[in-house]
Structure formats: structure tokens, C-alpha cells
Amino acid sequence: MTFFSRILALFKGKNNMKKSAAIDFGLSLLISASTWRLCATCPTKSEVRYSRAEAAVDRITAKLEECWNYTAYRQIEQAEITYSRKNPIWLPALSPPPPDPKGYVRRPYLDETIALTCAPGPTQPNIVWKHNGQVIAAQQTVGDLRYTRTSDNNLVLHNITYAAWGKFECLRRCQQNGMEALCLQAEHWVFPKPLPEGHEVFAQRMPPVIVPRYMPFSSTCQLAFPCSQDPQQHFIWRYQGIYLSWPPGHYLQQTSCIETDRQTLMVHTNTSEVTGTDGRRHCASRLTLQVPWPNHTGAKLACWARSDTTQQQWFILTTPVQFNGSLPFPG
């Protein structure tokens, strides 16, 4: 007798069972059989857990793809691991560098000597050299700028310092519309860069920070060289490994949707040129930060700086942060 014929027999009242009891019993068997047949194709508990884990991974991956290039994120992680004990650090170059200004661009290391060419030919008394719009006098030293004029109208810069930063123009006295003028013969841009050790990057160290817990604090990172046209392009700030600020348009801005801890930090930065103790103008960035979850063992604040805004070479200066009532900062 088949399963369903047994149910029908029960329904007709065989074995002296009441019809109502037969119906209840038959329906229960039918439901059990149906459940058994359906569950034969249902996933097991382990399969359900695995499916949920897969779904979670899919959601995380979708979030990363939405707000960040995951490949780039891995490249940054690898760069930090590779250079964790070195200075400077190279971040991956994910986009073309900004275009150079017009004219010839030179990026010598500090203390190098380079020659800037002008009009070929014998010495011409009507040749004038300018640096950042100011006429260079005949003497061989102007402040920290050391130079000589050669017999073929070139300008040689000796033992380059940051004083050579900027635009050099070679001009020839000429007549324009019946009036004496200066006609451009050649244009050079000089951007001195520090040695790889980075000792010529920062004008001074950042002092340690000691602050009451939950109170905002500020720190200033001052560089040894002038700012470019966009001072913010020179700086990155980090706190406990979290990127706090970055140059405008830099791809690091997309890390803010991954580093959720940053969303709880109150961050403000102000970047400008300041007058240093040497009387020269320096590039500086001031960070104001409030930490809602201060670490009892202290923390570390880092200023990253680059002298060449077309490259991803960053020099690192750190300082400890200690909250009142906490243990001394380790190391």
C-alpha cells in the first residue's frame, strides 16, 4: 500500500479510528513527508553559514569597490610595509604627475652645482638674468644663492640650497615699439630636493605633545623649503597609522571610507608660509586634533612631507602624544 493510499484509508475510518483523528493524523504525516522532501534539497547549516559569510565578503568588496580602488589600497599597504623602517617612503603613483611649468625644469639635489644655459655666442653685455622676477647682480653671492656668469652667457649655480628655488630667466635688452625692453631668451625652473636621508626636509622637529584626555591639541610641521603655488600639496598627516589629511585631489582621500576610526576624530589643518627663525619664508602645516578614544599608553603623530609635488616620495617626521594620567609613551 502506498503512502497516500494509507492516508486515504485513514480518512475513510479504517481500524475503527474516528474520521477527525484520521484526518489530523493523515495531515500530520503529509506535512512531515512534504517537509522531508523539501529539506532534501535545502542547504545544511554549514552551507547556510558559508553563504552568509560569502554575502558579507561580497558586501565588503562592493563597499571597497564603491569608495576605493582595492588594488591601490593593497599597493599602499605594501609600500608602508616595505618602507616601515626607512625614510623616505614611496607611495604608488596611480595617476600622471601634474605638468611641469613652461621652460626647462631642473631638480638637483642640495649642494649640487648646475649650469643654466642662455643665448649661445660670445659674452653679451646686454644679457640680464632674473631669479623669481628680481635681477641678479654681477656679484657671485646673493644671500644663500651662489652663482657665476660664464663667458657664453650661462649661469652656474654652486652648492645649491633652497634659496635657488623658483624661476630663472635669461633676457636680452631689446627694442619693442621704439622703447627699450627685455626680451626672453631662455627660462629655467629649479626645484632643489633633499638628499634621500631627509635631514634637509624639516626646519625643526615637532615637540612632544602632552595633553589632558579628550582635549584638542595642535602641532605644527615646518619645512625647510618654500611652498609651491599650492602649499597643501606638500603635506600628509597621520595619527596612529590613520590618514588624517592629504593633498587636495590626492587618491588618499578615498581611504576615509575604509578607516572608520577617522570618522570619530575631529581634524582641522591650516597650511601656509611662515617666517622661520632664519628670517626666510618656510612652508608649514598646522594640525588641530581631538581624540575621543585616547590610548592610555600614548600615541604617535606623523607629518609626511614632499619637496617635489609631482612625485610620491614622502619624508616622515614623528612625535609622541601622551595624554595626562596615561602611562609613559613606550620607546
GIPE-V584252 format. One record per backbone hydrogen bond with DSSP energy under -1.0 kcal/mol. NH is the residue of the N-H (numbers start at 1). CO is the residue of the C=O. E is the energy in kcal/mol with one decimal. If there is no record, write none. Layout:
BEGIN
nh | co | e
NH | CO | E
NH | CO | E
END
This chain:
BEGIN
nh | co | e
6 | 2 | -1.8
7 | 3 | -1.6
8 | 4 | -2.0
9 | 5 | -2.2
10 | 6 | -2.3
11 | 7 | -2.1
12 | 8 | -1.6
13 | 10 | -1.2
14 | 9 | -1.8
17 | 14 | -1.3
22 | 18 | -2.7
23 | 19 | -2.6
24 | 20 | -2.5
25 | 21 | -2.7
26 | 22 | -2.6
27 | 23 | -2.8
28 | 24 | -2.0
29 | 25 | -2.1
30 | 26 | -2.5
31 | 27 | -2.7
32 | 28 | -2.4
33 | 29 | -2.7
34 | 30 | -2.5
35 | 31 | -2.7
36 | 32 | -2.5
37 | 33 | -2.5
38 | 34 | -2.6
39 | 35 | -3.0
41 | 38 | -1.7
48 | 44 | -2.4
49 | 45 | -2.6
50 | 46 | -2.4
51 | 47 | -2.4
52 | 48 | -2.3
53 | 49 | -2.3
54 | 50 | -2.7
55 | 51 | -2.3
56 | 52 | -2.3
57 | 53 | -2.5
58 | 54 | -2.6
59 | 55 | -2.3
60 | 56 | -2.5
61 | 57 | -3.0
62 | 58 | -2.6
63 | 59 | -2.3
64 | 60 | -2.6
65 | 61 | -2.8
66 | 62 | -1.9
67 | 63 | -2.1
68 | 64 | -2.3
73 | 69 | -2.1
74 | 70 | -2.2
75 | 71 | -1.9
76 | 72 | -2.4
77 | 73 | -2.3
78 | 74 | -2.4
79 | 75 | -2.3
80 | 76 | -2.5
81 | 77 | -2.2
82 | 78 | -2.7
83 | 79 | -2.3
86 | 83 | -1.8
89 | 314 | -3.1
91 | 312 | -2.2
104 | 187 | -2.3
106 | 189 | -3.3
110 | 193 | -1.6
111 | 160 | -3.2
112 | 109 | -1.8
114 | 157 | -1.7
116 | 155 | -3.5
127 | 124 | -1.7
128 | 171 | -3.3
130 | 169 | -2.5
131 | 134 | -2.9
132 | 167 | -3.2
134 | 131 | -1.8
136 | 129 | -3.0
142 | 145 | -2.8
145 | 142 | -2.2
147 | 140 | -3.1
148 | 156 | -1.7
150 | 154 | -2.2
153 | 150 | -1.4
155 | 116 | -2.6
156 | 148 | -2.7
157 | 114 | -3.0
158 | 146 | -2.3
160 | 112 | -2.9
164 | 161 | -1.8
165 | 162 | -1.7
166 | 190 | -2.5
168 | 188 | -3.5
169 | 130 | -2.5
170 | 186 | -2.8
171 | 128 | -3.5
172 | 183 | -2.6
173 | 126 | -2.5
174 | 181 | -3.1
176 | 179 | -3.3
179 | 176 | -1.4
181 | 174 | -3.4
183 | 172 | -3.1
185 | 170 | -3.4
186 | 170 | -1.6
188 | 168 | -3.1
189 | 104 | -3.6
190 | 166 | -3.0
191 | 106 | -2.9
193 | 108 | -2.3
198 | 195 | -2.2
201 | 198 | -1.4
203 | 222 | -2.0
209 | 320 | -2.6
211 | 322 | -2.2
215 | 212 | -1.8
217 | 289 | -2.5
219 | 287 | -2.1
221 | 285 | -3.0
223 | 283 | -3.5
224 | 201 | -3.1
233 | 230 | -2.1
234 | 231 | -1.9
235 | 232 | -1.2
236 | 304 | -2.0
237 | 245 | -1.5
238 | 302 | -2.5
239 | 242 | -2.2
240 | 300 | -2.5
242 | 239 | -2.0
244 | 237 | -3.1
245 | 237 | -1.2
250 | 247 | -2.3
253 | 250 | -1.8
254 | 251 | -1.8
255 | 252 | -2.2
258 | 255 | -1.6
259 | 255 | -2.8
260 | 258 | -1.7
262 | 259 | -1.4
264 | 261 | -1.4
265 | 262 | -1.4
266 | 290 | -1.7
268 | 288 | -1.9
270 | 286 | -1.9
272 | 284 | -2.5
274 | 282 | -2.7
276 | 280 | -3.1
279 | 276 | -1.8
282 | 274 | -3.6
283 | 225 | -1.5
284 | 272 | -2.8
285 | 221 | -2.3
286 | 270 | -2.7
287 | 219 | -3.0
288 | 268 | -3.1
289 | 217 | -3.0
290 | 266 | -1.4
298 | 295 | -1.7
299 | 321 | -2.5
301 | 319 | -2.7
302 | 238 | -2.8
303 | 317 | -3.2
304 | 236 | -3.5
305 | 315 | -2.6
306 | 234 | -1.4
311 | 308 | -1.6
314 | 89 | -3.0
315 | 305 | -3.5
317 | 303 | -2.4
319 | 301 | -2.3
321 | 299 | -2.4
322 | 209 | -3.2
324 | 211 | -2.3
326 | 323 | -2.3
327 | 296 | -1.6
END
